[in-house]
Structure formats: C-alpha cells, structure tokens
C-alpha cells in the first residue's frame, strides 16, 4: 500500500495510526500542502478533490477520505480490530469518531481558515473561531469517555484513532486540555504506545 499523506494533516494522522495499530506496512508518499502540491495535475489525478490522505491499495485502486479508508482497513484486515464485537460499544466509538471527524475537524481545516481570512477576518478572529469549535467539541467528547483506559475500554480503537490527532490539533492551535482530564488520560496512554508514536507527525519523513 501507498499512503499519500502530509505530516500534520489530522486526517492523514488517523490513517497512519490505524495502519500502525494493525501492523500494516505501507510506503509514505508525502504531499506538501504548503507548497500546493495537492493542487497539481499529478495529485489531482490521484484525488480530484486535492485532499489528503489517499491510499493506493490492490490493483492500483486509490481510496480517498479518511473515514472510508478506515472502514476499508477494518473490513480488509480485521485481525487487529478497531471496533469491539459488542454492537453498543461499536456505536459509541463511531459516535465519538463522527463527532470529531464531522463536527470539529472540518471547522479548522485549512481551506475553511483561508476562506475566513479571505472574507476579512484577522488572525485573532481566526484563532477565536478555531478555539471555540475545538473547545465545544472536545467538551462533548470528554463526557462520552470512560474513567479508565482508552476512549472505549482498555485497548485503543477507532475513537482513539480520531481523538489523538484532534488533541494534536488542539495543542498546535494552543487550546489547553486542562478542562478535559479524561482526554488528557487517553493522550498520555497514546504517547507511550508504539503505534501512536510511529504515526505521530514528528515521526514522519516529511516533518521539517
């Protein structure tokens, strides 16, 4: 497999975590978003939307959108599951993942931030926008987590695959985690887990 990725893209980070948790090998193909490589014809031939991640799999097929890629990996490589066998626990994990992937992350995506700037918002207003949506979303996630272990139980899974990159984004945008001790607990556990360490932006070949 080949993963088109960018070191601090949170959606790429999700896929890297899942691949690492499942012990799957892949070739990293960095796409420099700051340099605009995602808008070049060569990459638009991979993903017409010009986004990362994209995952090249069997017979040259390319998958886009992190949620779809994660579903593919879970179904194709179920030996190390990201979802519990219990239906309610699976639904809880998916709920947390959707909250982060649909209601937090898109609102601080670089395209949204650039649009705000183009509409005349200054950097203080942009930062206020980012902090407000991350704080509102993570405040809800905090309530949904248990008091022990990872997001849903003693082993990391789909919810953690989404949460840890969002924590990275919060720290990058200087949003304090002090109000969310459960989230901080999960982040501390992940910081000592080899799969999360391997997938971290600081460990990527395109990290400056």
JOKAVEN-V137254 format. One record per pair of residues at least 12 apart in sequence whose C-alpha atoms are under 10 Angstrom apart, sorted by the first residue. I is the first residue (numbers start at 0). J is the second residue. If there is no record, write none. Layout:
I&J ; I&J
This chain:
0&23 ; 0&24 ; 0&25 ; 0&26 ; 0&27 ; 0&54 ; 0&55 ; 0&56 ; 0&57 ; 0&59 ; 0&60 ; 0&61 ; 1&24 ; 1&25 ; 1&26 ; 1&27 ; 1&28 ; 1&53 ; 1&54 ; 1&55 ; 1&56 ; 1&59 ; 1&61 ; 2&14 ; 2&15 ; 2&18 ; 2&25 ; 2&26 ; 2&27 ; 2&28 ; 2&29 ; 2&30 ; 2&51 ; 2&52 ; 2&53 ; 2&54 ; 2&55 ; 2&56 ; 2&61 ; 2&62 ; 3&26 ; 3&27 ; 3&28 ; 3&29 ; 3&30 ; 3&31 ; 3&37 ; 3&42 ; 3&45 ; 3&46 ; 3&50 ; 3&51 ; 3&52 ; 3&53 ; 3&54 ; 3&55 ; 3&61 ; 3&63 ; 4&27 ; 4&28 ; 4&29 ; 4&30 ; 4&31 ; 4&32 ; 4&50 ; 4&51 ; 4&52 ; 4&53 ; 4&54 ; 4&203 ; 4&205 ; 5&27 ; 5&28 ; 5&29 ; 5&30 ; 5&31 ; 5&32 ; 5&33 ; 5&50 ; 5&51 ; 5&52 ; 5&200 ; 5&203 ; 5&204 ; 5&205 ; 5&206 ; 6&29 ; 6&30 ; 6&31 ; 6&32 ; 6&198 ; 6&199 ; 6&200 ; 6&201 ; 6&202 ; 6&203 ; 6&204 ; 6&205 ; 6&206 ; 6&207 ; 7&32 ; 7&164 ; 7&167 ; 7&168 ; 7&171 ; 7&199 ; 7&200 ; 7&201 ; 7&203 ; 7&205 ; 7&206 ; 8&32 ; 8&50 ; 8&51 ; 8&52 ; 8&108 ; 8&109 ; 8&164 ; 8&167 ; 8&168 ; 8&200 ; 9&51 ; 9&52 ; 9&65 ; 9&100 ; 9&104 ; 9&108 ; 9&160 ; 9&161 ; 9&162 ; 9&163 ; 9&164 ; 9&165 ; 9&166 ; 9&167 ; 9&168 ; 9&199 ; 9&200 ; 10&50 ; 10&51 ; 10&52 ; 10&53 ; 10&64 ; 10&65 ; 10&66 ; 10&100 ; 10&104 ; 10&105 ; 10&108 ; 10&160 ; 10&161 ; 10&164 ; 10&165 ; 11&50 ; 11&51 ; 11&52 ; 11&53 ; 11&54 ; 11&64 ; 11&65 ; 11&164 ; 11&198 ; 11&200 ; 12&51 ; 12&52 ; 12&65 ; 12&160 ; 12&161 ; 12&163 ; 12&164 ; 12&165 ; 12&167 ; 12&195 ; 12&198 ; 12&199 ; 12&200 ; 12&203 ; 13&52 ; 13&65 ; 13&66 ; 13&68 ; 13&69 ; 13&157 ; 13&159 ; 13&160 ; 13&161 ; 13&162 ; 13&163 ; 13&164 ; 13&165 ; 13&195 ; 13&198 ; 13&199 ; 14&52 ; 14&53 ; 14&54 ; 14&64 ; 14&65 ; 14&66 ; 14&68 ; 14&69 ; 14&72 ; 14&160 ; 14&161 ; 14&198 ; 15&27 ; 15&52 ; 15&69 ; 15&160 ; 15&194 ; 15&195 ; 15&197 ; 15&198 ; 15&199 ; 15&200 ; 15&203 ; 16&69 ; 16&156 ; 16&157 ; 16&159 ; 16&160 ; 16&161 ; 16&163 ; 16&164 ; 16&193 ; 16&194 ; 16&195 ; 16&196 ; 16&197 ; 16&198 ; 16&199 ; 17&68 ; 17&69 ; 17&72 ; 17&73 ; 17&79 ; 17&80 ; 17&81 ; 17&155 ; 17&156 ; 17&157 ; 17&159 ; 17&160 ; 17&161 ; 17&194 ; 17&195 ; 17&198 ; 18&69 ; 18&72 ; 18&73 ; 18&76 ; 18&194 ; 18&198 ; 19&193 ; 19&194 ; 19&195 ; 19&196 ; 19&197 ; 19&198 ; 20&79 ; 20&80 ; 20&81 ; 20&155 ; 20&156 ; 20&160 ; 20&192 ; 20&193 ; 20&194 ; 20&195 ; 20&197 ; 20&198 ; 21&72 ; 21&73 ; 21&76 ; 21&77 ; 21&78 ; 21&79 ; 21&80 ; 21&81 ; 21&194 ; 22&76 ; 22&78 ; 22&79 ; 22&194 ; 23&72 ; 23&76 ; 25&54 ; 25&55 ; 25&56 ; 26&54 ; 26&55 ; 27&54 ; 27&203 ; 27&204 ; 27&205 ; 28&52 ; 28&53 ; 28&54 ; 28&204 ; 28&205 ; 29&51 ; 29&52 ; 29&203 ; 29&204 ; 29&205 ; 29&206 ; 30&42 ; 30&50 ; 30&51 ; 30&52 ; 30&205 ; 31&51 ; 31&205 ; 32&49 ; 32&50 ; 32&51 ; 32&109 ; 35&49 ; 36&49 ; 36&50 ; 37&49 ; 37&50 ; 37&51 ; 38&50 ; 45&60 ; 45&61 ; 45&62 ; 45&63 ; 46&61 ; 46&62 ; 46&63 ; 46&64 ; 47&63 ; 48&63 ; 48&64 ; 49&63 ; 50&63 ; 50&64 ; 51&63 ; 51&64 ; 51&65 ; 52&64 ; 52&65 ; 52&68 ; 53&65 ; 53&68 ; 54&68 ; 65&100 ; 65&161 ; 66&96 ; 66&97 ; 66&100 ; 66&161 ; 69&81 ; 69&157 ; 69&160 ; 70&157 ; 73&157 ; 79&156 ; 80&155 ; 80&156 ; 80&157 ; 81&154 ; 81&155 ; 81&156 ; 81&157 ; 81&158 ; 81&159 ; 81&160 ; 82&151 ; 82&155 ; 82&156 ; 82&157 ; 82&158 ; 83&151 ; 83&152 ; 83&154 ; 83&156 ; 83&157 ; 88&151 ; 88&152 ; 89&151 ; 89&156 ; 89&157 ; 89&158 ; 91&143 ; 91&144 ; 91&150 ; 91&151 ; 91&157 ; 91&158 ; 92&143 ; 92&144 ; 92&150 ; 92&151 ; 92&156 ; 92&157 ; 92&158 ; 92&159 ; 92&160 ; 92&161 ; 93&157 ; 93&158 ; 93&161 ; 94&140 ; 94&143 ; 94&158 ; 95&136 ; 95&137 ; 95&139 ; 95&140 ; 95&141 ; 95&143 ; 95&144 ; 95&150 ; 95&151 ; 95&157 ; 95&158 ; 95&159 ; 95&161 ; 95&162 ; 96&140 ; 96&157 ; 96&158 ; 96&159 ; 96&160 ; 96&161 ; 96&162 ; 97&158 ; 97&161 ; 98&136 ; 98&137 ; 98&139 ; 98&140 ; 98&158 ; 98&161 ; 98&162 ; 99&133 ; 99&136 ; 99&137 ; 99&139 ; 99&140 ; 99&158 ; 99&161 ; 99&162 ; 99&164 ; 99&165 ; 100&161 ; 100&162 ; 100&165 ; 102&132 ; 102&133 ; 102&135 ; 102&136 ; 103&129 ; 103&131 ; 103&132 ; 103&133 ; 103&134 ; 103&135 ; 103&136 ; 103&137 ; 103&165 ; 104&129 ; 104&132 ; 104&133 ; 104&136 ; 104&161 ; 104&164 ; 104&165 ; 104&168 ; 105&132 ; 106&128 ; 106&129 ; 106&131 ; 106&132 ; 106&133 ; 107&125 ; 107&126 ; 107&128 ; 107&129 ; 107&130 ; 107&132 ; 107&133 ; 107&168 ; 107&172 ; 108&129 ; 111&125 ; 112&125 ; 112&126 ; 112&128 ; 112&129 ; 113&125 ; 115&128 ; 126&172 ; 126&173 ; 126&174 ; 129&168 ; 129&169 ; 129&172 ; 129&173 ; 129&174 ; 130&169 ; 130&172 ; 130&173 ; 130&174 ; 130&175 ; 131&174 ; 133&165 ; 133&166 ; 133&168 ; 133&169 ; 133&172 ; 133&174 ; 134&169 ; 134&174 ; 134&175 ; 134&176 ; 134&178 ; 134&179 ; 137&162 ; 137&165 ; 137&166 ; 137&169 ; 137&176 ; 137&178 ; 137&179 ; 137&182 ; 138&176 ; 138&178 ; 138&179 ; 138&182 ; 139&179 ; 140&158 ; 140&162 ; 140&179 ; 140&181 ; 140&182 ; 141&178 ; 141&179 ; 141&180 ; 141&181 ; 141&182 ; 141&183 ; 142&179 ; 142&181 ; 142&182 ; 143&181 ; 143&182 ; 144&158 ; 144&181 ; 144&182 ; 144&185 ; 145&181 ; 145&182 ; 145&185 ; 146&180 ; 146&181 ; 146&182 ; 146&184 ; 146&185 ; 147&181 ; 147&184 ; 147&185 ; 148&181 ; 148&184 ; 148&185 ; 148&188 ; 149&181 ; 149&182 ; 149&184 ; 149&185 ; 149&186 ; 149&187 ; 149&188 ; 149&189 ; 150&162 ; 150&181 ; 150&182 ; 150&184 ; 150&185 ; 150&186 ; 151&185 ; 154&188 ; 155&185 ; 155&188 ; 155&189 ; 155&192 ; 155&194 ; 155&195 ; 159&182 ; 159&185 ; 159&186 ; 159&189 ; 159&195 ; 160&189 ; 160&195 ; 162&182 ; 162&185 ; 162&186 ; 163&182 ; 163&183 ; 163&185 ; 163&186 ; 163&187 ; 163&189 ; 163&190 ; 163&195 ; 163&199 ; 164&186 ; 164&195 ; 164&198 ; 164&199 ; 164&200 ; 166&182 ; 166&183 ; 166&185 ; 166&186 ; 167&186 ; 167&199 ; 167&200
